[in-house]
Amino acid sequence: MKCLVVIAHPVTDSLCQSLAKTAIATLIANGHEVVIEDLYASGFSPALTDEERQSYYSPTFDQTAVKENIDDLLSAEALILVFPTWWFGFPAILKGWFDRIWAPGVAYDHANDLGAIQPKLDNLKYTLAITSLGSAWWVDRLVL
């Protein structure tokens, strides 16, 4: 199976990076093809460009700057996201990856009647999120 592993942690010796390495090694040991997108290491820009946003409702999304990332997503049968949970969500760089890569015409199509979007990632069979949380004990017990 072709697996896309997307890593979203800036610290190379973090728990998330360690978990990602373990997941990658396990996938490879079990005969899977692995494509790694380490968003911080690759310098991925999370900011949706003007051209990309303007093309959201055009016949074709402007994939110019992110074509390789989109191709990796479209060919993946499994998606593994590895990220820390910060302020009750994932890091901004991962949100930007969703904004720029899970685009119209790629991950979904807009409905002609302004109804629900139509999913397109038919090749994607499995998803997994591996996340960590580094809150103080009192946040977990009293707030969460």
N, C-alpha and C positions, 0 to 999 in steps of 0.2 A: 504494500500500500504506500502511496506517496503522502508523506506527512509534512505539513508546514508548521514549524515551531516559531512563534513570534514571541520575542523576549523584550520586556519593557522595564528594565531596571538599569540605572546609570552606574551602579557600583559593581565592578567586576568580581569582587570576592563576597558578594552578598548571598544571602540564603536563596533568593530567587535564581541567581546565576548558578548556584550549586544544584538546585532542583532542576533547572533547565538542562544542565550537563548530564544529570542522572537520567532524565527522561530521554534525551537524545541518545545516550549510550544504550539504554534499554530498547529503544525503537530499532536502532541499528543492529543490535545483537539478535533481535527477533526477525531480521530480514527486511525491514521496511526502508524505503528510500526517504531520506530526511533533507528538507530544505530549511535553512535557519535564517530568520530575519531578526537580527538583534538591532532594534530600532535606535538605541543610543549609540552603539558601536559603529553603525553604518552612517550616522549623522542624518537620519530620517527627519525631514522637516514636517512637523505636524500641522502647519498652517495651510489651510485650504486656500489655493490661489484664486485671484479674481477670475481668471480664465476657467478654472475648474468649477467655481460656483456658478458662473454665468452659463456654463454648459449643462447644469443639472436638469434643466427642462428643455434642452436642445435635443435634436434627434440622436446625437452622439456625445457622450461624455468626453471631455478633453483629457486623455490619458497620457499626454506627452511626457510629463515629469515622473509618472508612477507606473508606466507600462510594465516594467519587470515585476514590480510588486503585485500588480493585478494578475499577470500571467501566473505567478506563483500561487495566488489564491484560487484562480480558476482551475488549475491542474491538481490541486490538493484534494485528497480523499478524506484526510483527517486534519483538523486544525487544533493545535495545542497552544494556548495562550499562557505565558508565564509572566506574572506581574505582581507587584506589591499592592495591597489595598491601602490607599492614602485618602484620608478624609472621607471614608465610606465609599470610595469608588476607585477606579483604576487611574493611572497616571495620564496626564494630558497628552503625552506623546502617543499613547495607545488610542485615546479618543480621536486624535488627529489621523491615526492610521485608519480607523473606521470611517471617518469623514472622507478621506481621500481615496481609499481602496474599495470600500463597500459602497460604490457609487451606482447611480442609475445606469442601467444597461449592463452593469457588471454583476452586482449582487441582487438587484431587483429591477423591475420595470414599473414605472408609474402607470396607474390605471387610466384608461381613456376617459372615464367618467368621474374622475377625481375621487374614486373609491380607494379601497385598500391596495397597497403595493403588491406586485406579483413577484414572489421569490424566484431567483434564477440560479442559485448555487447548487444545482442538481448533482454535481459531482461530489460534493461534500457530504460524507456519510457519518462522520464522527467529529465531535468537538469536546474539548477538555480545557478547563481553566485550572491552572495551578497558581495559587496565590498565597501570599504571606501577610501577616498583620503584625505591626510592631508597636501597638499601643501599650501604654502603661496598664497595669493590672486593674486599676480603678476605673479606667475608661471602659474596659471590657465588662466589668462586673456592674458598674453603676449606670453607665450610659447605654451600653449595647444590650 
